[in-house]
Amino acid sequence: MKSSLHRSAAALVVLAAAAGLSACASQTFERGYLPSQMALQQISVGASRDQVLLALGTPSTTADFGGETFYYISQKAVRPVAFMNPHVVDQRVLAVHFDASQKVTSINDYGLKDGRVFNFTRNVTPTSGQEVSFLSQLLAATGRLKM
């Protein structure tokens, strides 16, 4: 009886240790979307904007400076241990550029080697100027009321 109690206690200790260690296991985070190689093969210079949307899907973001550009952005980060911050191990930006007639002029694939790591989170920087509160709006409106 005493030996079976010791075995049960030992089994519980081993299970608890395994559960504790599994929480410390490495985690991989993938953000964004990067089209597959098969989808990329369907697009070439001269393809229409609609063909790009059908083959690659909706872009992560677009730009309209000197012709439209679709950006497909993905990032892979690894956190070696649960309590550590993740670090970026791969980052890809696929840029599909269009001319005025909505035809593909170039396709560029950028990675970590082509630039610096950037953060995908949307932190908004406040603009300078006057912040108007409800009370200041109310007081300003009283001066404009006509009776």
trRosetta pair geometry for C-beta under 8 A, 3 or more apart (Angstrom, degrees):
i j d omega theta_ij theta_ji phi_ij phi_ji
1 4 6.0 -55 -148 36 29 106
1 5 6.5 31 151 -20 63 107
2 5 5.6 -54 -151 35 33 114
2 6 6.5 34 151 -19 65 104
3 6 5.6 -50 -148 35 35 113
3 7 6.5 37 152 -19 65 103
4 7 5.5 -49 -146 36 36 113
4 8 6.3 38 153 -20 65 104
5 8 5.8 -52 -148 36 30 111
5 9 6.3 29 153 -17 63 107
6 9 5.7 -55 -145 39 31 110
6 10 6.2 32 154 -20 65 107
7 10 5.6 -54 -145 38 30 111
7 11 6.3 33 154 -21 65 105
8 11 5.7 -52 -147 35 30 112
8 12 6.5 31 153 -18 63 105
9 12 5.7 -53 -150 36 33 112
9 13 6.4 34 151 -20 65 104
10 13 5.6 -52 -149 35 33 112
10 14 6.4 33 153 -18 65 105
11 14 5.7 -54 -148 37 32 111
11 15 6.3 32 153 -17 65 107
12 15 5.7 -54 -145 39 31 111
12 16 6.2 31 156 -19 65 107
13 16 5.8 -55 -146 38 29 111
13 17 6.3 29 155 -18 64 107
14 17 5.8 -55 -147 37 30 111
14 18 6.3 30 154 -19 64 107
15 18 5.7 -54 -146 37 30 111
15 19 6.3 30 156 -18 65 106
16 19 5.8 -53 -146 37 30 110
16 20 6.3 31 154 -19 64 107
17 20 5.6 -56 -147 38 31 112
17 21 6.2 26 157 -15 66 108
18 21 5.9 -57 -144 40 30 107
18 22 6.3 33 156 -25 64 105
19 22 5.8 -51 -146 30 30 112
19 23 7.1 35 153 -22 60 99
20 23 6.0 -53 -162 25 34 111
20 24 7.3 22 146 -10 62 106
21 24 5.6 -61 -157 38 43 110
21 25 7.3 71 144 -51 66 83
22 25 5.4 -16 -161 -18 46 119
23 82 5.5 -29 153 -29 74 159
24 81 5.2 -15 -167 -147 83 86
24 82 5.4 -100 -112 2 41 104
24 83 7.9 -28 -119 1 80 89
25 82 7.5 48 45 -48 46 95
26 78 6.3 -5 -175 -173 108 101
26 79 6.8 166 -156 87 58 53
26 80 5.2 -33 -107 -139 93 41
26 81 7.3 -36 -86 -61 57 38
27 78 7.2 160 85 -156 48 54
27 79 4.7 -1 57 55 96 102
27 82 7.0 77 -14 -97 122 63
27 86 7.4 -77 86 -92 98 111
28 76 6.7 -10 -173 -169 100 94
28 77 7.4 158 -158 84 52 45
28 78 5.3 -21 -104 -103 71 76
28 79 8.0 -161 -75 23 28 68
29 76 7.2 158 83 -155 54 46
29 77 4.6 -12 60 62 104 94
29 78 7.5 -169 20 -78 75 29
29 79 7.2 49 -13 -10 109 100
29 86 5.8 -16 20 -136 128 165
30 74 7.0 -7 -173 -172 88 102
30 75 7.4 166 -152 85 46 49
30 76 5.2 -11 -104 -104 76 78
31 74 6.8 163 88 -155 53 54
31 75 4.8 -6 58 57 100 94
31 76 7.9 -172 23 -76 68 35
31 77 7.6 18 1 5 107 104
31 120 5.8 -169 128 44 146 165
32 60 5.8 -7 -146 -99 99 140
32 72 7.6 125 167 169 107 60
32 73 4.6 -96 -146 106 144 70
32 74 3.8 -162 93 -102 114 47
32 75 5.7 86 11 8 126 74
32 120 6.9 -134 -53 -115 110 153
33 57 7.0 -71 144 86 147 137
33 60 6.3 175 44 -66 91 98
33 72 6.0 -78 97 -164 81 94
33 73 7.5 54 48 63 57 47
33 74 5.9 -133 63 -75 9 101
34 72 5.7 120 -115 137 49 110
34 73 7.7 -66 -72 137 82 10
34 74 3.8 -73 -31 -4 104 140
34 92 5.0 38 -102 85 144 134
34 94 6.3 123 -140 -12 83 120
35 39 4.1 -107 178 86 113 133
35 40 5.6 138 106 -54 116 82
35 55 7.5 51 -154 133 148 80
35 56 4.4 -65 -75 -136 149 85
35 57 6.9 172 -89 24 102 100
35 72 5.9 -13 -12 168 91 169
35 94 6.7 -73 26 49 98 167
36 39 4.8 99 56 6 77 100
36 40 7.1 -139 99 -4 43 88
37 40 5.5 -54 -146 38 35 114
37 41 6.5 43 153 -28 65 101
38 41 5.8 -49 -153 26 31 115
38 42 7.5 35 149 -23 57 100
39 42 5.9 -53 -165 23 39 114
39 43 7.5 19 148 -6 65 106
39 55 5.1 144 -168 165 82 83
39 56 5.5 123 154 -93 123 58
39 57 7.9 -21 -163 -6 153 91
40 43 6.1 -68 -158 40 42 103
40 55 7.9 135 -78 145 20 121
40 56 7.5 59 -82 -91 57 104
40 94 7.7 -117 -102 -143 117 147
40 107 7.6 138 -157 169 98 151
42 51 7.5 -149 141 169 99 99
42 55 4.1 -163 90 -130 129 138
43 47 5.1 -109 -148 29 68 164
43 51 6.7 149 -107 126 81 103
43 52 5.6 63 -118 -105 131 74
43 55 5.3 -177 -50 84 99 153
43 56 6.6 -3 -37 -37 145 113
43 96 7.1 -46 162 -122 150 133
43 104 6.5 125 179 -63 99 168
43 107 6.6 120 118 -80 115 148
44 47 5.7 118 54 -32 54 108
44 104 7.1 156 107 80 31 140
44 107 7.9 -92 -134 -7 30 134
45 104 5.4 -135 -129 107 38 98
45 105 6.5 24 -143 -162 96 19
45 106 6.6 7 -101 -87 107 39
45 107 7.2 -129 -65 -6 74 94
46 103 5.6 -16 -146 -178 35 117
46 104 6.2 -37 24 59 22 88
47 51 4.4 -112 179 84 104 137
47 52 6.0 123 115 -53 120 83
47 103 7.0 146 71 -157 29 69
47 104 4.6 21 51 7 81 126
48 51 4.7 103 56 2 77 101
48 52 7.2 -138 99 -4 46 84
48 102 6.1 29 -158 124 75 98
48 103 6.2 -46 -99 -102 49 64
48 104 7.8 -85 -38 -14 7 85
49 52 5.7 -54 -156 33 34 113
49 53 6.6 33 149 -17 66 105
49 68 7.3 29 -110 81 128 141
49 98 5.8 20 -82 -110 99 150
49 102 4.2 -65 -16 -176 119 103
49 103 7.7 -90 -34 -73 73 25
49 104 8.0 156 -75 -53 50 74
50 53 5.6 -52 -147 37 35 112
50 54 6.3 34 154 -18 66 105
51 54 5.8 -55 -147 38 31 110
51 55 6.1 17 160 -9 67 112
52 55 6.1 -64 -141 45 26 101
52 56 5.6 -21 178 24 67 117
52 70 6.4 165 144 19 138 156
52 96 5.6 151 -147 147 143 159
52 104 6.5 133 -63 -68 125 116
53 56 7.0 -67 -114 57 17 80
53 57 7.1 18 -167 -156 51 8
53 58 7.0 28 -144 -81 88 49
56 59 7.4 28 118 -75 119 73
56 70 7.5 121 93 127 142 147
56 72 6.4 -105 172 -63 124 146
56 94 7.9 -142 -150 108 141 141
56 96 7.3 175 25 -28 167 153
59 62 5.7 105 77 -66 136 81
59 70 3.8 -156 -68 -166 149 94
59 71 5.6 99 177 56 121 42
59 72 5.5 -103 -135 -68 75 69
59 96 7.6 -136 -89 35 130 110
60 71 5.5 -66 60 105 97 82
60 72 5.6 123 -6 -131 100 33
60 73 4.2 -89 54 24 167 93
61 71 4.9 -11 65 59 81 115
61 73 7.0 15 14 -6 99 125
62 68 6.3 -16 -175 -166 114 94
62 69 6.5 155 -161 80 63 54
62 70 5.7 -29 -105 -103 85 54
62 71 6.8 -175 -88 15 31 83
63 68 7.2 152 83 -155 50 47
63 69 4.5 -5 56 54 97 105
63 71 7.0 55 -9 -22 99 114
64 67 7.7 -145 -158 106 48 16
64 68 5.5 -15 -108 -98 67 68
64 69 7.8 -154 -70 20 28 73
65 69 7.6 -26 45 8 77 117
67 97 6.3 58 111 -177 124 88
67 98 5.5 -162 170 86 101 61
67 99 5.5 -47 -129 -121 136 29
67 100 6.4 -91 -104 -55 92 56
67 105 7.1 9 152 8 159 139
68 97 7.8 155 92 -157 48 47
68 98 4.5 -3 67 53 90 120
68 102 7.4 13 37 -112 129 68
69 95 5.7 -9 -176 -168 116 95
69 96 6.8 156 -160 77 61 47
69 97 5.0 -19 -105 -103 91 65
69 98 6.9 -164 -79 16 41 77
70 95 7.3 155 79 -155 51 44
70 96 4.4 -5 55 55 102 103
70 98 7.7 62 -10 -20 90 108
71 93 6.0 -22 -161 -166 100 96
71 94 7.2 145 -157 76 47 53
71 95 5.6 -12 -101 -101 74 72
72 92 8.0 -15 107 118 85 98
72 93 7.3 149 75 -159 51 44
72 94 4.2 -8 56 56 104 106
72 96 7.7 44 -7 -8 102 104
73 92 7.3 169 -150 91 41 60
73 93 5.3 -3 -106 -108 77 77
73 94 7.9 -149 -66 27 38 67
73 120 7.3 159 131 -109 132 115
74 90 8.0 -7 114 119 95 97
74 91 7.2 -180 95 -150 56 46
74 92 5.0 5 56 55 95 98
75 88 6.1 -55 -170 -131 106 110
75 90 7.2 166 -156 95 43 60
75 91 4.7 2 -113 -111 80 84
75 92 7.8 -164 -74 25 44 61
75 120 6.1 -147 11 -32 145 131
76 88 7.2 107 78 -156 49 65
76 89 5.5 -56 104 64 96 90
76 90 4.2 18 44 55 114 98
76 91 7.3 -147 26 -67 66 49
77 86 4.0 72 147 151 120 124
77 87 6.2 172 -155 83 89 21
77 88 5.0 -49 -96 -92 87 51
77 89 6.6 142 -121 7 31 80
78 86 6.2 162 80 -152 21 88
78 87 6.4 -26 61 59 73 73
78 89 5.2 31 -1 -21 109 131
79 82 7.0 71 130 -109 123 25
79 84 5.6 166 -165 80 86 87
79 85 7.0 -123 -117 139 100 18
79 86 4.0 -66 -63 -86 90 78
79 87 7.7 129 -89 8 51 63
80 84 5.8 0 53 56 83 147
81 84 4.7 79 60 0 86 112
88 91 5.7 7 179 -45 128 112
88 112 7.3 163 129 -100 113 124
88 117 4.8 155 51 -134 153 136
90 111 7.2 -45 -159 -155 75 102
90 112 6.6 -109 -134 -25 38 120
91 111 6.5 132 79 -161 62 54
91 112 5.2 102 41 -69 94 82
91 117 6.1 154 -15 -119 156 76
91 118 8.0 134 -171 34 157 69
92 109 6.8 -22 -162 -170 100 87
92 110 7.0 144 -159 81 49 55
92 111 5.6 -18 -99 -100 67 73
93 109 7.7 157 83 -158 49 41
93 110 4.4 -11 60 61 97 106
93 111 7.8 -167 23 -71 70 30
94 107 7.2 -8 -174 -173 91 90
94 108 7.3 164 -156 87 45 51
94 109 5.3 -10 -106 -107 76 73
94 110 7.7 -167 -75 24 30 70
95 106 8.0 13 107 105 94 91
95 107 7.3 163 86 -156 55 43
95 108 4.4 -5 57 59 103 100
95 109 7.9 -161 23 -72 70 29
95 110 6.9 36 -7 -5 107 109
96 104 6.0 -55 -175 -125 96 106
96 106 7.9 -174 -149 94 41 48
96 107 5.4 -5 -108 -110 72 80
97 104 7.0 98 74 -157 53 61
97 105 4.9 -57 105 59 101 97
97 106 4.8 15 43 53 119 83
97 107 7.5 -151 19 -73 76 36
97 108 7.4 42 -16 0 107 102
98 102 5.5 -6 -176 -140 133 37
98 103 6.4 137 -151 64 79 27
98 104 6.1 -51 -96 -93 67 40
98 105 6.4 133 -137 -1 15 92
99 102 7.4 -77 70 -8 61 16
99 103 5.5 -11 38 57 102 83
99 105 5.0 102 -45 -54 93 120
104 107 6.6 4 -177 -52 125 93
110 114 4.2 -111 -155 73 90 152
110 115 6.4 20 173 5 127 113
111 114 5.7 105 52 6 52 102
112 115 7.6 -109 -156 61 28 58
112 117 6.8 1 -128 -72 94 84
115 118 7.8 -16 126 -22 119 105
119 123 7.6 19 105 2 134 112
132 136 5.4 -127 -157 84 73 122
132 137 5.7 83 158 -59 114 93
133 136 4.9 92 53 11 78 100
133 137 7.0 -140 95 -4 41 88
134 137 5.7 -58 -152 37 31 112
134 138 6.3 32 152 -21 66 107
135 138 5.6 -53 -147 35 32 113
135 139 6.4 27 156 -14 66 106
136 139 5.8 -52 -143 40 33 109
136 140 6.1 35 156 -20 65 108
137 140 5.8 -56 -144 39 29 110
137 141 6.2 30 155 -23 64 108
138 141 5.8 -55 -148 33 29 112
138 142 6.9 35 153 -28 62 99
139 142 5.8 -45 -153 21 35 114
139 143 7.6 34 152 -16 59 99
140 143 6.2 -55 -165 29 38 110
140 144 7.2 22 147 -8 66 111
141 144 5.7 -67 -154 42 41 107
141 145 6.6 55 151 -41 72 97
142 145 5.8 -39 -149 10 36 117
